Amino acid sequence: MPRRSRIDAPGALHHIIVRGIDRKSIFMDDVDKDIFLERLKNILTDSATLCFAWALIPNHFHLLLRTGSAPISIVMKRLLTGHAIYFNRKHRRAGHLFQNRYKSILCQEDAYLLELVRYIHLNPIRAKIVADLKFLDKYTYSGHAAIMGRKKNDWQDTDYVLKLFNTRLSLARRRYREYVKKGISVGKRPDLIGGGLVRSAGGWDALKGLRKIKAYMKGDERILGDSDFVETVLKVSQDKFDRNYLLKARGYDFNTVVDRVAEVLGVNRAEVLSSGRQPHRVQARSLVCFWASREHSKPISKPW
């Protein structure tokens, strides 16, 4: 059975989970983690992708991202390819570093953003990397410390999360920490990371309750949300497929996208495809990646 395509849209919220092949480590030391975070910072900045939560564990990592000017698939391809090349070269290994495809779950923001921030940031405690919340407050390799003001990550949107608790910074941090603390006793949350229909219903208990009143929900393993949200996302996804098919039938291709970007931004075609980190070139490349993937479902092999 062919694997289903990823679902994405501008502004969409994604919970990303990446695991090492055979559960092996993808970070051998702090240097590996620091280089990974520097790469993540550059990619998120280039693509205007927002990050609300993250955690690095030796054999996997979690990210909570909002799609910016480039699709999440492009962001992740750059991140994972870059890290795999670096890791294999440094540790003198060959072959795949990651287990299958990364998991990307498009999430209903109102219902799940804070749940996911808490779940992701508690990973180091669940993995027994840090002993308790006091140590997590200053742990370098989780976004929790940045929200608490103990670390500074310019690429992490801590303000957005804190304002959901209070507009006053000190009170917001106190309430956020209390919220995280309450999640420690909950333990693992399989309803947040897998299960399709089960997850969409809010877990097995909720699903059993719905069955008793003969209420049924539509589920999809790529989506975390209630029935209406799942239905809407799947409808939009189908509309996107139909639009991609129509554009391809009319002869639109990658070169058409490049020409259109050059026209919109008022630059020549050579500038769009050129390398360099100048703001206008970064903007042009990001827009090409976004349009090519959104309108044509076409992965980009960068010519720059």
C-alpha positions as CSV (number, residue, x, y, z in Angstrom):
1,M,0.0,0.0,0.0
2,P,1.5,3.4,-1.0
3,R,2.3,5.7,1.8
4,R,0.1,8.7,2.1
5,S,1.4,12.2,1.4
6,R,2.1,14.7,4.1
7,I,-0.5,17.3,4.9
8,D,0.7,20.9,5.2
9,A,-0.5,24.5,4.8
10,P,0.8,28.0,5.6
11,G,0.4,28.6,9.3
12,A,-0.2,24.9,10.1
13,L,0.9,23.5,13.4
14,H,3.0,20.3,13.3
15,H,4.3,17.9,15.9
16,I,7.4,16.4,14.4
17,I,9.0,13.2,15.8
18,V,12.3,11.8,14.5
19,R,13.8,8.6,15.8
20,G,17.2,6.9,15.2
21,I,17.3,3.7,13.2
22,D,17.0,0.6,15.4
23,R,16.6,3.0,18.3
24,K,20.3,4.0,18.1
25,S,21.6,7.4,19.1
26,I,21.5,10.3,16.7
27,F,23.4,12.5,19.2
28,M,26.5,11.0,20.7
29,D,27.6,14.1,22.7
30,D,26.8,17.7,23.4
31,V,28.8,18.8,20.4
32,D,26.4,16.9,18.1
33,K,23.4,18.5,19.8
34,D,24.9,22.0,19.6
35,I,25.7,21.7,15.9
36,F,22.2,20.3,15.3
37,L,20.6,23.3,17.1
38,E,22.7,25.7,15.1
39,R,21.5,24.1,11.9
40,L,17.9,24.1,13.1
41,K,18.2,27.8,14.0
42,N,19.5,28.7,10.5
43,I,16.9,26.7,8.7
44,L,14.0,28.0,10.8
45,T,15.2,31.6,10.3
46,D,15.6,31.2,6.6
47,S,12.1,29.7,6.2
48,A,10.3,31.9,8.7
49,T,9.2,28.7,10.5
50,L,8.1,29.2,14.1
51,C,9.1,26.8,16.9
52,F,7.1,26.6,20.1
53,A,8.6,23.5,21.7
54,W,11.5,21.1,21.2
55,A,13.5,18.4,23.1
56,L,16.6,16.4,22.1
57,I,16.9,12.8,23.5
58,P,19.9,10.7,22.5
59,N,18.0,8.5,20.1
60,H,15.2,10.8,19.0
61,F,13.8,14.4,19.1
62,H,10.6,16.3,19.1
63,L,9.7,19.7,17.5
64,L,6.5,21.7,17.5
65,L,6.6,24.0,14.4
66,R,4.3,26.3,12.5
67,T,4.8,26.3,8.7
68,G,6.3,29.5,7.4
69,S,7.5,30.5,3.9
70,A,8.6,26.9,3.1
71,P,6.7,23.7,3.6
72,I,7.6,21.6,6.6
73,S,8.8,18.8,4.2
74,I,11.5,21.1,2.9
75,V,12.5,22.3,6.3
76,M,12.9,18.7,7.6
77,K,14.7,17.5,4.5
78,R,17.4,20.2,5.0
79,L,17.6,19.5,8.7
80,L,17.8,15.7,8.5
81,T,20.0,15.5,5.5
82,G,22.5,18.0,7.0
83,H,22.6,16.2,10.3
84,A,23.0,12.8,8.8
85,I,25.9,13.9,6.6
86,Y,27.6,15.6,9.6
87,F,26.9,12.7,12.0
88,N,28.1,9.9,9.6
89,R,31.3,11.8,8.7
90,K,32.2,12.7,12.3
91,H,31.5,9.2,13.7
92,R,32.8,7.3,10.7
93,R,29.6,5.4,9.9
94,A,27.6,4.8,6.8
95,G,24.0,4.2,5.9
96,H,20.7,5.5,7.2
97,L,20.7,7.4,10.5
98,F,16.9,7.8,11.0
99,Q,14.1,5.3,11.3
100,N,11.8,5.3,8.3
101,R,10.2,8.7,7.5
102,Y,9.9,11.2,10.3
103,K,6.4,11.4,11.8
104,S,4.6,14.7,11.1
105,I,1.2,15.3,12.8
106,L,-0.8,18.3,11.8
107,C,-2.5,19.6,15.0
108,Q,-5.6,21.5,15.9
109,E,-4.0,24.5,17.7
110,D,-6.7,25.7,20.1
111,A,-7.1,22.2,21.6
112,Y,-3.6,20.9,21.6
113,L,-0.9,23.5,21.4
114,L,-0.3,23.8,25.2
115,E,-0.8,20.0,25.7
116,L,2.0,19.4,23.1
117,V,4.3,22.1,24.5
118,R,4.1,20.4,27.9
119,Y,4.3,16.9,26.5
120,I,7.4,17.7,24.4
121,H,9.2,19.6,27.2
122,L,8.7,16.8,29.7
123,N,10.5,14.3,27.5
124,P,13.8,14.6,29.3
125,I,12.1,13.7,32.6
126,R,10.3,10.7,31.1
127,A,13.6,9.6,29.5
128,K,15.3,10.0,32.9
129,I,17.9,12.4,31.5
130,V,17.0,14.9,34.2
131,A,15.7,14.0,37.6
132,D,12.9,16.5,38.1
133,L,11.4,19.9,37.1
134,K,14.1,21.8,39.0
135,F,16.8,20.3,36.7
136,L,14.6,20.7,33.7
137,D,14.3,24.4,34.3
138,K,17.9,24.8,33.4
139,Y,18.4,21.8,31.0
140,T,20.1,23.0,27.8
141,Y,18.6,20.6,25.3
142,S,14.9,21.3,25.8
143,G,12.8,24.4,25.0
144,H,11.5,24.5,28.5
145,A,14.5,26.4,29.9
146,A,14.0,29.2,27.3
147,I,10.4,29.6,28.3
148,M,11.5,29.9,31.9
149,G,14.0,32.6,31.0
150,R,17.1,30.4,31.9
151,K,18.3,30.1,28.3
152,K,18.0,32.3,25.3
153,N,17.0,31.0,21.9
154,D,16.2,33.7,19.3
155,W,14.6,31.1,17.0
156,Q,12.1,29.8,19.7
157,D,8.8,31.7,20.0
158,T,8.5,31.8,23.8
159,D,6.3,34.9,23.9
160,Y,3.5,33.2,22.0
161,V,3.4,30.4,24.5
162,L,3.7,32.6,27.6
163,K,0.9,35.0,26.5
164,L,-1.5,32.0,26.6
165,F,-1.0,32.0,30.4
166,N,-0.8,35.7,31.2
167,T,0.3,39.0,29.6
168,R,2.6,39.7,32.7
169,L,5.8,37.8,32.1
170,S,6.6,36.8,35.7
171,L,3.0,35.5,36.3
172,A,2.9,33.8,32.9
173,R,6.1,31.9,33.7
174,R,4.8,30.8,37.1
175,R,1.5,29.6,35.6
176,Y,3.3,27.8,32.7
177,R,5.6,26.0,35.2
178,E,2.6,24.9,37.3
179,Y,1.0,23.6,34.2
180,V,4.1,21.6,33.2
181,K,4.4,20.3,36.8
182,K,0.9,18.9,36.6
183,G,1.8,16.9,33.5
184,I,4.6,15.0,35.2
185,S,2.2,12.5,36.9
186,V,0.3,11.9,33.7
187,G,3.3,10.1,32.1
188,K,3.2,9.0,28.5
189,R,0.5,10.4,26.2
190,P,-0.1,7.9,23.3
191,D,-3.2,9.8,22.4
192,L,-0.9,12.7,21.3
193,I,1.4,10.8,19.0
194,G,-0.4,7.9,17.5
195,G,-3.6,6.0,16.9
196,G,-5.6,7.8,14.2
197,L,-9.2,7.5,15.2
198,V,-8.3,6.8,18.9
199,R,-6.2,10.0,19.0
200,S,-8.8,12.1,17.2
201,A,-11.3,11.0,19.8
202,G,-9.1,11.9,22.7
203,G,-8.0,8.4,23.8
204,W,-9.6,5.0,24.4
205,D,-11.8,6.1,27.2
206,A,-13.3,9.0,25.3
207,L,-13.8,6.7,22.2
208,K,-15.6,4.1,24.3
209,G,-17.9,6.9,25.7
210,L,-18.7,8.1,22.2
211,R,-19.5,4.5,21.1
212,K,-22.1,4.2,23.9
213,I,-24.0,7.2,22.5
214,K,-23.4,6.0,18.9
215,A,-21.3,9.0,18.0
216,Y,-18.6,8.3,15.5
217,M,-15.6,10.4,14.5
218,K,-13.4,10.4,11.5
219,G,-9.7,9.9,12.2
220,D,-6.4,10.1,10.3
221,E,-3.0,9.2,11.7
222,R,-1.5,12.4,10.2
223,I,-3.9,14.7,12.1
224,L,-4.5,15.5,15.7
225,G,-7.9,17.2,16.3
226,D,-11.6,16.7,16.7
227,S,-13.8,15.2,14.0
228,D,-14.7,18.6,12.3
229,F,-11.0,19.6,12.2
230,V,-10.0,16.2,10.7
231,E,-12.8,16.4,8.1
232,T,-11.8,20.0,7.1
233,V,-8.1,19.2,6.8
234,L,-8.8,16.2,4.6
235,K,-11.1,18.2,2.4
236,V,-8.5,20.9,2.0
237,S,-5.9,18.3,1.2
238,Q,-8.1,16.8,-1.5
239,D,-8.6,20.3,-3.0
240,K,-4.9,20.8,-3.1
241,F,-4.5,17.5,-4.9
242,D,-7.1,18.6,-7.5
243,R,-5.3,21.9,-8.0
244,N,-1.9,20.3,-8.4
245,Y,-3.3,18.0,-11.1
246,L,-4.9,20.9,-12.9
247,L,-1.7,23.0,-12.9
248,K,0.4,20.1,-14.1
249,A,-2.1,19.5,-16.9
250,R,-1.7,23.1,-18.0
251,G,2.0,22.7,-18.3
252,Y,3.1,24.5,-15.1
253,D,6.5,23.2,-13.8
254,F,9.5,24.3,-11.7
255,N,10.7,26.8,-14.3
256,T,7.3,28.4,-14.3
257,V,7.6,28.8,-10.5
258,V,11.0,30.4,-10.8
259,D,9.8,32.9,-13.4
260,R,6.8,33.8,-11.3
261,V,9.0,34.4,-8.1
262,A,11.3,36.6,-10.1
263,E,8.4,38.6,-11.4
264,V,6.7,39.0,-8.0
265,L,9.9,40.0,-6.2
266,G,11.2,42.2,-9.0
267,V,14.5,40.3,-9.5
268,N,16.0,38.5,-12.4
269,R,15.9,34.7,-12.8
270,A,19.6,34.3,-12.0
271,E,19.1,36.0,-8.6
272,V,16.4,33.6,-7.7
273,L,18.6,30.5,-8.3
274,S,21.8,32.0,-7.0
275,S,23.5,31.0,-3.7
276,G,24.2,33.3,-0.9
277,R,22.6,34.4,2.4
278,Q,21.5,37.9,1.4
279,P,18.0,38.5,2.6
280,H,16.5,39.0,-0.9
281,R,18.1,35.7,-2.2
282,V,16.9,33.8,0.9
283,Q,13.4,35.1,0.4
284,A,13.4,34.2,-3.3
285,R,14.6,30.6,-2.6
286,S,12.2,30.1,0.2
287,L,9.3,31.3,-2.0
288,V,10.4,29.0,-4.8
289,C,10.5,26.0,-2.4
290,F,7.1,26.9,-0.9
291,W,5.2,27.4,-4.2
292,A,6.8,24.4,-5.9
293,S,5.9,22.1,-3.0
294,R,2.5,23.6,-2.3
295,E,1.2,23.9,-5.9
296,H,3.0,21.0,-7.5
297,S,3.8,18.6,-4.6
298,K,7.3,18.7,-6.0
299,P,10.3,18.2,-3.7
300,I,13.1,20.6,-4.5
301,S,16.7,19.5,-5.3
302,K,18.3,22.9,-4.7
303,P,20.3,24.2,-7.7
304,W,22.0,26.8,-5.4
